[in-house]
Amino acid sequence: MIAEKTFFGEKINTSEEFLKDLRNRVDTVYATQMEEEQELPRLAYLVSALIGLKSRLNRVCGTV
């Protein structure tokens, strides 16, 4: 977890902290998108957020 930080910029020291931060990010994306009225922008935002989360997991797990 070298150089991983939470959404708020705090250093992540354990895998539990990383998973909690990941859960918080997913919850935030979900809550934000449920407020959107137009389906196409909502879908585009969700796809972008999932790609970002996938990239972060790959970086932490050491996969490409």
PDB file of N, CA, C and O in Angstrom:
ATOM      1  N   MET A   1       0.822  -1.182   0.000  1.00  0.00           N
ATOM      2  CA  MET A   1       0.000   0.000   0.000  1.00  0.00           C
ATOM      3  C   MET A   1       0.871   1.252   0.000  1.00  0.00           C
ATOM      4  O   MET A   1       0.535   2.265   0.614  1.00  0.00           O
ATOM      5  N   ILE A   2       1.968   1.160  -0.686  1.00  0.00           N
ATOM      6  CA  ILE A   2       2.885   2.286  -0.750  1.00  0.00           C
ATOM      7  C   ILE A   2       2.210   3.481  -1.410  1.00  0.00           C
ATOM      8  O   ILE A   2       1.680   3.373  -2.515  1.00  0.00           O
ATOM      9  N   ALA A   3       2.233   4.602  -0.736  1.00  0.00           N
ATOM     10  CA  ALA A   3       1.742   5.887  -1.239  1.00  0.00           C
ATOM     11  C   ALA A   3       0.236   5.917  -1.503  1.00  0.00           C
ATOM     12  O   ALA A   3      -0.236   6.808  -2.210  1.00  0.00           O
ATOM     13  N   GLU A   4      -0.521   4.984  -0.964  1.00  0.00           N
ATOM     14  CA  GLU A   4      -1.976   5.037  -1.127  1.00  0.00           C
ATOM     15  C   GLU A   4      -2.549   5.985  -0.092  1.00  0.00           C
ATOM     16  O   GLU A   4      -2.143   5.994   1.071  1.00  0.00           O
ATOM     17  N   LYS A   5      -3.499   6.778  -0.546  1.00  0.00           N
ATOM     18  CA  LYS A   5      -4.149   7.747   0.337  1.00  0.00           C
ATOM     19  C   LYS A   5      -5.666   7.617   0.193  1.00  0.00           C
ATOM     20  O   LYS A   5      -6.178   7.170  -0.833  1.00  0.00           O
ATOM     21  N   THR A   6      -6.360   8.017   1.244  1.00  0.00           N
ATOM     22  CA  THR A   6      -7.817   8.006   1.204  1.00  0.00           C
ATOM     23  C   THR A   6      -8.305   9.125   0.298  1.00  0.00           C
ATOM     24  O   THR A   6      -7.520   9.944  -0.179  1.00  0.00           O
ATOM     25  N   PHE A   7      -9.588   9.147   0.071  1.00  0.00           N
ATOM     26  CA  PHE A   7     -10.215  10.194  -0.723  1.00  0.00           C
ATOM     27  C   PHE A   7      -9.909  11.581  -0.149  1.00  0.00           C
ATOM     28  O   PHE A   7      -9.873  12.570  -0.881  1.00  0.00           O
ATOM     29  N   PHE A   8      -9.691  11.640   1.164  1.00  0.00           N
ATOM     30  CA  PHE A   8      -9.422  12.899   1.846  1.00  0.00           C
ATOM     31  C   PHE A   8      -7.931  13.172   2.026  1.00  0.00           C
ATOM     32  O   PHE A   8      -7.558  14.132   2.700  1.00  0.00           O
ATOM     33  N   GLY A   9      -7.072  12.334   1.430  1.00  0.00           N
ATOM     34  CA  GLY A   9      -5.634  12.572   1.453  1.00  0.00           C
ATOM     35  C   GLY A   9      -4.897  11.986   2.642  1.00  0.00           C
ATOM     36  O   GLY A   9      -3.711  12.261   2.821  1.00  0.00           O
ATOM     37  N   GLU A  10      -5.561  11.195   3.453  1.00  0.00           N
ATOM     38  CA  GLU A  10      -4.905  10.573   4.602  1.00  0.00           C
ATOM     39  C   GLU A  10      -4.188   9.302   4.158  1.00  0.00           C
ATOM     40  O   GLU A  10      -4.683   8.580   3.293  1.00  0.00           O
ATOM     41  N   LYS A  11      -3.028   9.026   4.746  1.00  0.00           N
ATOM     42  CA  LYS A  11      -2.243   7.851   4.371  1.00  0.00           C
ATOM     43  C   LYS A  11      -2.956   6.569   4.791  1.00  0.00           C
ATOM     44  O   LYS A  11      -3.513   6.484   5.885  1.00  0.00           O
ATOM     45  N   ILE A  12      -2.930   5.582   3.910  1.00  0.00           N
ATOM     46  CA  ILE A  12      -3.517   4.273   4.197  1.00  0.00           C
ATOM     47  C   ILE A  12      -2.396   3.342   4.634  1.00  0.00           C
ATOM     48  O   ILE A  12      -1.403   3.175   3.925  1.00  0.00           O
ATOM     49  N   ASN A  13      -2.562   2.735   5.812  1.00  0.00           N
ATOM     50  CA  ASN A  13      -1.511   1.878   6.370  1.00  0.00           C
ATOM     51  C   ASN A  13      -1.840   0.390   6.324  1.00  0.00           C
ATOM     52  O   ASN A  13      -0.933  -0.443   6.313  1.00  0.00           O
ATOM     53  N   THR A  14      -3.120   0.051   6.297  1.00  0.00           N
ATOM     54  CA  THR A  14      -3.497  -1.364   6.355  1.00  0.00           C
ATOM     55  C   THR A  14      -4.468  -1.701   5.233  1.00  0.00           C
ATOM     56  O   THR A  14      -5.071  -0.816   4.627  1.00  0.00           O
ATOM     57  N   SER A  15      -4.606  -2.986   4.970  1.00  0.00           N
ATOM     58  CA  SER A  15      -5.557  -3.408   3.947  1.00  0.00           C
ATOM     59  C   SER A  15      -6.991  -3.108   4.392  1.00  0.00           C
ATOM     60  O   SER A  15      -7.853  -2.848   3.553  1.00  0.00           O
ATOM     61  N   GLU A  16      -7.254  -3.139   5.692  1.00  0.00           N
ATOM     62  CA  GLU A  16      -8.592  -2.808   6.195  1.00  0.00           C
ATOM     63  C   GLU A  16      -8.931  -1.352   5.897  1.00  0.00           C
ATOM     64  O   GLU A  16     -10.056  -1.040   5.507  1.00  0.00           O
ATOM     65  N   GLU A  17      -7.953  -0.457   6.084  1.00  0.00           N
ATOM     66  CA  GLU A  17      -8.172   0.956   5.777  1.00  0.00           C
ATOM     67  C   GLU A  17      -8.403   1.148   4.279  1.00  0.00           C
ATOM     68  O   GLU A  17      -9.233   1.962   3.872  1.00  0.00           O
ATOM     69  N   PHE A  18      -7.669   0.398   3.466  1.00  0.00           N
ATOM     70  CA  PHE A  18      -7.835   0.498   2.025  1.00  0.00           C
ATOM     71  C   PHE A  18      -9.242   0.057   1.618  1.00  0.00           C
ATOM     72  O   PHE A  18      -9.900   0.734   0.828  1.00  0.00           O
ATOM     73  N   LEU A  19      -9.699  -1.066   2.149  1.00  0.00           N
ATOM     74  CA  LEU A  19     -11.033  -1.567   1.814  1.00  0.00           C
ATOM     75  C   LEU A  19     -12.127  -0.621   2.310  1.00  0.00           C
ATOM     76  O   LEU A  19     -13.131  -0.424   1.625  1.00  0.00           O
ATOM     77  N   LYS A  20     -11.943  -0.041   3.484  1.00  0.00           N
ATOM     78  CA  LYS A  20     -12.924   0.927   3.997  1.00  0.00           C
ATOM     79  C   LYS A  20     -12.991   2.141   3.075  1.00  0.00           C
ATOM     80  O   LYS A  20     -14.080   2.626   2.769  1.00  0.00           O
ATOM     81  N   ASP A  21     -11.831   2.636   2.630  1.00  0.00           N
ATOM     82  CA  ASP A  21     -11.808   3.775   1.724  1.00  0.00           C
ATOM     83  C   ASP A  21     -12.453   3.421   0.388  1.00  0.00           C
ATOM     84  O   ASP A  21     -13.188   4.230  -0.179  1.00  0.00           O
ATOM     85  N   LEU A  22     -12.186   2.231  -0.112  1.00  0.00           N
ATOM     86  CA  LEU A  22     -12.777   1.781  -1.370  1.00  0.00           C
ATOM     87  C   LEU A  22     -14.299   1.709  -1.245  1.00  0.00           C
ATOM     88  O   LEU A  22     -15.022   2.140  -2.142  1.00  0.00           O
ATOM     89  N   ARG A  23     -14.772   1.168  -0.141  1.00  0.00           N
ATOM     90  CA  ARG A  23     -16.211   1.093   0.102  1.00  0.00           C
ATOM     91  C   ARG A  23     -16.824   2.490   0.154  1.00  0.00           C
ATOM     92  O   ARG A  23     -17.893   2.720  -0.412  1.00  0.00           O
ATOM     93  N   ASN A  24     -16.161   3.413   0.822  1.00  0.00           N
ATOM     94  CA  ASN A  24     -16.654   4.780   0.904  1.00  0.00           C
ATOM     95  C   ASN A  24     -16.724   5.429  -0.472  1.00  0.00           C
ATOM     96  O   ASN A  24     -17.663   6.172  -0.759  1.00  0.00           O
ATOM     97  N   ARG A  25     -15.741   5.156  -1.323  1.00  0.00           N
ATOM     98  CA  ARG A  25     -15.747   5.715  -2.673  1.00  0.00           C
ATOM     99  C   ARG A  25     -16.908   5.153  -3.488  1.00  0.00           C
ATOM    100  O   ARG A  25     -17.593   5.892  -4.196  1.00  0.00           O
ATOM    101  N   VAL A  26     -17.126   3.843  -3.386  1.00  0.00           N
ATOM    102  CA  VAL A  26     -18.232   3.221  -4.117  1.00  0.00           C
ATOM    103  C   VAL A  26     -19.565   3.764  -3.617  1.00  0.00           C
ATOM    104  O   VAL A  26     -20.448   4.072  -4.418  1.00  0.00           O
ATOM    105  N   ASP A  27     -19.717   3.883  -2.303  1.00  0.00           N
ATOM    106  CA  ASP A  27     -20.952   4.420  -1.729  1.00  0.00           C
ATOM    107  C   ASP A  27     -21.212   5.844  -2.213  1.00  0.00           C
ATOM    108  O   ASP A  27     -22.350   6.201  -2.515  1.00  0.00           O
ATOM    109  N   THR A  28     -20.159   6.655  -2.287  1.00  0.00           N
ATOM    110  CA  THR A  28     -20.292   8.037  -2.740  1.00  0.00           C
ATOM    111  C   THR A  28     -20.724   8.095  -4.194  1.00  0.00           C
ATOM    112  O   THR A  28     -21.615   8.864  -4.553  1.00  0.00           O
ATOM    113  N   VAL A  29     -20.090   7.279  -5.034  1.00  0.00           N
ATOM    114  CA  VAL A  29     -20.453   7.241  -6.455  1.00  0.00           C
ATOM    115  C   VAL A  29     -21.898   6.800  -6.614  1.00  0.00           C
ATOM    116  O   VAL A  29     -22.648   7.393  -7.388  1.00  0.00           O
ATOM    117  N   TYR A  30     -22.290   5.769  -5.892  1.00  0.00           N
ATOM    118  CA  TYR A  30     -23.652   5.251  -5.990  1.00  0.00           C
ATOM    119  C   TYR A  30     -24.666   6.311  -5.554  1.00  0.00           C
ATOM    120  O   TYR A  30     -25.648   6.559  -6.253  1.00  0.00           O
ATOM    121  N   ALA A  31     -24.426   6.928  -4.407  1.00  0.00           N
ATOM    122  CA  ALA A  31     -25.362   7.926  -3.896  1.00  0.00           C
ATOM    123  C   ALA A  31     -25.472   9.115  -4.849  1.00  0.00           C
ATOM    124  O   ALA A  31     -26.569   9.624  -5.081  1.00  0.00           O
ATOM    125  N   THR A  32     -24.361   9.552  -5.392  1.00  0.00           N
ATOM    126  CA  THR A  32     -24.359  10.682  -6.321  1.00  0.00           C
ATOM    127  C   THR A  32     -25.155  10.344  -7.574  1.00  0.00           C
ATOM    128  O   THR A  32     -25.930  11.169  -8.058  1.00  0.00           O
ATOM    129  N   GLN A  33     -24.973   9.169  -8.088  1.00  0.00           N
ATOM    130  CA  GLN A  33     -25.626   8.814  -9.337  1.00  0.00           C
ATOM    131  C   GLN A  33     -27.107   8.531  -9.174  1.00  0.00           C
ATOM    132  O   GLN A  33     -27.867   8.668 -10.132  1.00  0.00           O
ATOM    133  N   MET A  34     -27.525   8.146  -8.008  1.00  0.00           N
ATOM    134  CA  MET A  34     -28.948   7.930  -7.792  1.00  0.00           C
ATOM    135  C   MET A  34     -29.706   9.257  -7.790  1.00  0.00           C
ATOM    136  O   MET A  34     -30.925   9.278  -7.955  1.00  0.00           O
ATOM    137  N   GLU A  35     -28.985  10.359  -7.602  1.00  0.00           N
ATOM    138  CA  GLU A  35     -29.597  11.679  -7.635  1.00  0.00           C
ATOM    139  C   GLU A  35     -29.743  12.204  -9.062  1.00  0.00           C
ATOM    140  O   GLU A  35     -30.535  13.113  -9.307  1.00  0.00           O
ATOM    141  N   GLU A  36     -28.991  11.644  -9.999  1.00  0.00           N
ATOM    142  CA  GLU A  36     -29.061  12.084 -11.395  1.00  0.00           C
ATOM    143  C   GLU A  36     -30.387  11.670 -12.006  1.00  0.00           C
ATOM    144  O   GLU A  36     -30.896  10.587 -11.718  1.00  0.00           O
ATOM    145  N   GLU A  37     -30.942  12.520 -12.842  1.00  0.00           N
ATOM    146  CA  GLU A  37     -32.216  12.205 -13.476  1.00  0.00           C
ATOM    147  C   GLU A  37     -32.045  11.597 -14.858  1.00  0.00           C
ATOM    148  O   GLU A  37     -32.884  10.808 -15.290  1.00  0.00           O
ATOM    149  N   GLN A  38     -30.984  11.945 -15.552  1.00  0.00           N
ATOM    150  CA  GLN A  38     -30.783  11.443 -16.906  1.00  0.00           C
ATOM    151  C   GLN A  38     -29.954  10.168 -16.852  1.00  0.00           C
ATOM    152  O   GLN A  38     -28.902  10.121 -16.214  1.00  0.00           O
ATOM    153  N   GLU A  39     -30.437   9.146 -17.521  1.00  0.00           N
ATOM    154  CA  GLU A  39     -29.791   7.839 -17.428  1.00  0.00           C
ATOM    155  C   GLU A  39     -28.450   7.760 -18.146  1.00  0.00           C
ATOM    156  O   GLU A  39     -27.531   7.126 -17.629  1.00  0.00           O
ATOM    157  N   LEU A  40     -28.301   8.372 -19.304  1.00  0.00           N
ATOM    158  CA  LEU A  40     -27.042   8.278 -20.041  1.00  0.00           C
ATOM    159  C   LEU A  40     -25.883   8.919 -19.285  1.00  0.00           C
ATOM    160  O   LEU A  40     -24.838   8.280 -19.162  1.00  0.00           O
ATOM    161  N   PRO A  41     -26.004  10.150 -18.769  1.00  0.00           N
ATOM    162  CA  PRO A  41     -24.903  10.701 -17.981  1.00  0.00           C
ATOM    163  C   PRO A  41     -24.608   9.866 -16.733  1.00  0.00           C
ATOM    164  O   PRO A  41     -23.453   9.737 -16.328  1.00  0.00           O
ATOM    165  N   ARG A  42     -25.645   9.306 -16.134  1.00  0.00           N
ATOM    166  CA  ARG A  42     -25.451   8.468 -14.950  1.00  0.00           C
ATOM    167  C   ARG A  42     -24.622   7.241 -15.300  1.00  0.00           C
ATOM    168  O   ARG A  42     -23.690   6.889 -14.576  1.00  0.00           O
ATOM    169  N   LEU A  43     -24.957   6.593 -16.404  1.00  0.00           N
ATOM    170  CA  LEU A  43     -24.220   5.404 -16.832  1.00  0.00           C
ATOM    171  C   LEU A  43     -22.769   5.748 -17.157  1.00  0.00           C
ATOM    172  O   LEU A  43     -21.860   5.020 -16.761  1.00  0.00           O
ATOM    173  N   ALA A  44     -22.545   6.835 -17.863  1.00  0.00           N
ATOM    174  CA  ALA A  44     -21.184   7.246 -18.214  1.00  0.00           C
ATOM    175  C   ALA A  44     -20.359   7.519 -16.955  1.00  0.00           C
ATOM    176  O   ALA A  44     -19.193   7.133 -16.880  1.00  0.00           O
ATOM    177  N   TYR A  45     -20.957   8.176 -15.979  1.00  0.00           N
ATOM    178  CA  TYR A  45     -20.254   8.477 -14.736  1.00  0.00           C
ATOM    179  C   TYR A  45     -19.924   7.192 -13.974  1.00  0.00           C
ATOM    180  O   TYR A  45     -18.812   7.033 -13.469  1.00  0.00           O
ATOM    181  N   LEU A  46     -20.884   6.287 -13.893  1.00  0.00           N
ATOM    182  CA  LEU A  46     -20.645   5.024 -13.193  1.00  0.00           C
ATOM    183  C   LEU A  46     -19.537   4.211 -13.854  1.00  0.00           C
ATOM    184  O   LEU A  46     -18.681   3.655 -13.165  1.00  0.00           O
ATOM    185  N   VAL A  47     -19.547   4.139 -15.182  1.00  0.00           N
ATOM    186  CA  VAL A  47     -18.513   3.397 -15.904  1.00  0.00           C
ATOM    187  C   VAL A  47     -17.146   4.024 -15.643  1.00  0.00           C
ATOM    188  O   VAL A  47     -16.177   3.307 -15.391  1.00  0.00           O
ATOM    189  N   SER A  48     -17.059   5.343 -15.699  1.00  0.00           N
ATOM    190  CA  SER A  48     -15.791   6.031 -15.434  1.00  0.00           C
ATOM    191  C   SER A  48     -15.309   5.762 -14.014  1.00  0.00           C
ATOM    192  O   SER A  48     -14.124   5.509 -13.797  1.00  0.00           O
ATOM    193  N   ALA A  49     -16.210   5.813 -13.060  1.00  0.00           N
ATOM    194  CA  ALA A  49     -15.838   5.562 -11.669  1.00  0.00           C
ATOM    195  C   ALA A  49     -15.350   4.132 -11.489  1.00  0.00           C
ATOM    196  O   ALA A  49     -14.372   3.902 -10.778  1.00  0.00           O
ATOM    197  N   LEU A  50     -16.009   3.171 -12.114  1.00  0.00           N
ATOM    198  CA  LEU A  50     -15.585   1.769 -12.000  1.00  0.00           C
ATOM    199  C   LEU A  50     -14.216   1.542 -12.635  1.00  0.00           C
ATOM    200  O   LEU A  50     -13.406   0.779 -12.108  1.00  0.00           O
ATOM    201  N   ILE A  51     -13.958   2.196 -13.756  1.00  0.00           N
ATOM    202  CA  ILE A  51     -12.640   2.080 -14.394  1.00  0.00           C
ATOM    203  C   ILE A  51     -11.566   2.637 -13.465  1.00  0.00           C
ATOM    204  O   ILE A  51     -10.490   2.052 -13.336  1.00  0.00           O
ATOM    205  N   GLY A  52     -11.852   3.758 -12.822  1.00  0.00           N
ATOM    206  CA  GLY A  52     -10.902   4.338 -11.873  1.00  0.00           C
ATOM    207  C   GLY A  52     -10.655   3.427 -10.684  1.00  0.00           C
ATOM    208  O   GLY A  52      -9.514   3.277 -10.247  1.00  0.00           O
ATOM    209  N   LEU A  53     -11.708   2.817 -10.154  1.00  0.00           N
ATOM    210  CA  LEU A  53     -11.547   1.893  -9.029  1.00  0.00           C
ATOM    211  C   LEU A  53     -10.771   0.650  -9.448  1.00  0.00           C
ATOM    212  O   LEU A  53      -9.947   0.148  -8.684  1.00  0.00           O
ATOM    213  N   LYS A  54     -11.026   0.152 -10.650  1.00  0.00           N
ATOM    214  CA  LYS A  54     -10.299  -1.015 -11.164  1.00  0.00           C
ATOM    215  C   LYS A  54      -8.813  -0.696 -11.284  1.00  0.00           C
ATOM    216  O   LYS A  54      -7.970  -1.512 -10.910  1.00  0.00           O
ATOM    217  N   SER A  55      -8.492   0.471 -11.796  1.00  0.00           N
ATOM    218  CA  SER A  55      -7.097   0.878 -11.935  1.00  0.00           C
ATOM    219  C   SER A  55      -6.417   0.956 -10.579  1.00  0.00           C
ATOM    220  O   SER A  55      -5.269   0.541 -10.422  1.00  0.00           O
ATOM    221  N   ARG A  56      -7.136   1.492  -9.600  1.00  0.00           N
ATOM    222  CA  ARG A  56      -6.564   1.596  -8.254  1.00  0.00           C
ATOM    223  C   ARG A  56      -6.317   0.226  -7.651  1.00  0.00           C
ATOM    224  O   ARG A  56      -5.270  -0.007  -7.047  1.00  0.00           O
ATOM    225  N   LEU A  57      -7.266  -0.682  -7.807  1.00  0.00           N
ATOM    226  CA  LEU A  57      -7.085  -2.052  -7.293  1.00  0.00           C
ATOM    227  C   LEU A  57      -5.924  -2.740  -7.995  1.00  0.00           C
ATOM    228  O   LEU A  57      -5.127  -3.416  -7.345  1.00  0.00           O
ATOM    229  N   ASN A  58      -5.817  -2.581  -9.288  1.00  0.00           N
ATOM    230  CA  ASN A  58      -4.711  -3.191 -10.020  1.00  0.00           C
ATOM    231  C   ASN A  58      -3.373  -2.651  -9.540  1.00  0.00           C
ATOM    232  O   ASN A  58      -2.415  -3.410  -9.398  1.00  0.00           O
ATOM    233  N   ARG A  59      -3.296  -1.354  -9.289  1.00  0.00           N
ATOM    234  CA  ARG A  59      -2.056  -0.750  -8.821  1.00  0.00           C
ATOM    235  C   ARG A  59      -1.664  -1.311  -7.456  1.00  0.00           C
ATOM    236  O   ARG A  59      -0.502  -1.649  -7.227  1.00  0.00           O
ATOM    237  N   VAL A  60      -2.633  -1.408  -6.559  1.00  0.00           N
ATOM    238  CA  VAL A  60      -2.349  -1.899  -5.206  1.00  0.00           C
ATOM    239  C   VAL A  60      -2.010  -3.381  -5.206  1.00  0.00           C
ATOM    240  O   VAL A  60      -1.142  -3.832  -4.459  1.00  0.00           O
ATOM    241  N   CYS A  61      -2.706  -4.135  -6.055  1.00  0.00           N
ATOM    242  CA  CYS A  61      -2.480  -5.579  -6.098  1.00  0.00           C
ATOM    243  C   CYS A  61      -1.270  -5.958  -6.942  1.00  0.00           C
ATOM    244  O   CYS A  61      -0.849  -7.115  -6.938  1.00  0.00           O
ATOM    245  N   GLY A  62      -0.705  -4.990  -7.670  1.00  0.00           N
ATOM    246  CA  GLY A  62       0.483  -5.256  -8.463  1.00  0.00           C
ATOM    247  C   GLY A  62       0.204  -5.966  -9.767  1.00  0.00           C
ATOM    248  O   GLY A  62       1.089  -6.618 -10.320  1.00  0.00           O
ATOM    249  N   THR A  63      -1.025  -5.850 -10.272  1.00  0.00           N
ATOM    250  CA  THR A  63      -1.352  -6.464 -11.555  1.00  0.00           C
ATOM    251  C   THR A  63      -1.506  -5.381 -12.608  1.00  0.00           C
ATOM    252  O   THR A  63      -1.646  -4.202 -12.285  1.00  0.00           O
ATOM    253  N   VAL A  64      -1.481  -5.781 -13.844  1.00  0.00           N
ATOM    254  CA  VAL A  64      -1.594  -4.824 -14.939  1.00  0.00           C
ATOM    255  C   VAL A  64      -2.944  -4.901 -15.579  1.00  0.00           C
ATOM    256  O   VAL A  64      -3.222  -4.164 -16.524  1.00  0.00           O
TER     257      VAL A  64
END
